[in-house]
Amino acid sequence: MKSPVSLSTGVTYDRTSIQRWLDNGNNTCPATMQVLDSKDFVPNHTLQRLIQIWYNNNSSNHSQSAKPPQFRSLSSTQIADLIKQLLQGRIAKPVSFESFVKILCFASESADNRRFLSANDKFIDHLIVTVSAEVGSGPGSDPDLLEAVLKILHLIIASRDNNTSHVREKISNSCEFIPSLVRAVKTGRPGSRVAAVGITEELTHHPESKKPVFDHQELVPELLELVKHGKLEKDGEIQAVLSCLISLTSSRRNKIKLVRAGGVKLVGDIISVHGGACGDKRGWKLCSNDNKQANEGFEIGE
């Protein structure tokens, strides 16, 4: 794997291989077989950094004619040992990034692997605490580590064949996590932003976790700010934000907030600029929701 990229499902592939898969007319994620909302992919900077670290550490052992470095998948036993070392603080922070990326690769490989991770309550707690600790631009924060951890959490709670209600409940019970997600949306780089938005949307779909998301005052305005100021760099980011806004507008309060903030015009602008590339159905659905709410608001004097 020379140039790792992630699809909208969160699974990472080599750029050349996945491009060939898509060019052959496929519209699904090879690993999950989910139909893709978008065929765009986002560079996986965390894995790219790990590849470079591995190559730099091992290049002296290879001749110029040697094959490119390859990663070996870790077994569940090896991952369990790695997690144990993380939880016990036996892995220093500069090295912990590499550990989280190995766990991310493990999570990307199969639903069984994601079930294995979600069953470890102490590890889930550690992920939640790590997100809260790493968000922001402080001198001790590591954007690569944050992106890896957010992607792991997103893969775990987005697994459709996985009972992750306990994970969502843990997130909901954490006073710092939802504000941390909002800060990641506001200040994170594209990979972290997409993962944070994806986690947010997943939380809105379930009764045990949607209330703290719906109640957060800054979430909808921050998502609209991303759209308004052109901070979304890829169509995949635009789709993720639109999809999250659609989920958030299932709350009447958020619908009114969206209308008052000019959400209808912003979404209309996205559709006119990006067209089918950003998924018209998502945009039109949101516009329809907003217009309906606007009419209801005028009727009831909102």
Order of alpha helices (4+ residues) and beta strands (2+ residues): beta-beta-alpha-beta-alpha-alpha-alpha-alpha-alpha-alpha-alpha-alpha-alpha-alpha-alpha-alpha-alpha-alpha-alpha
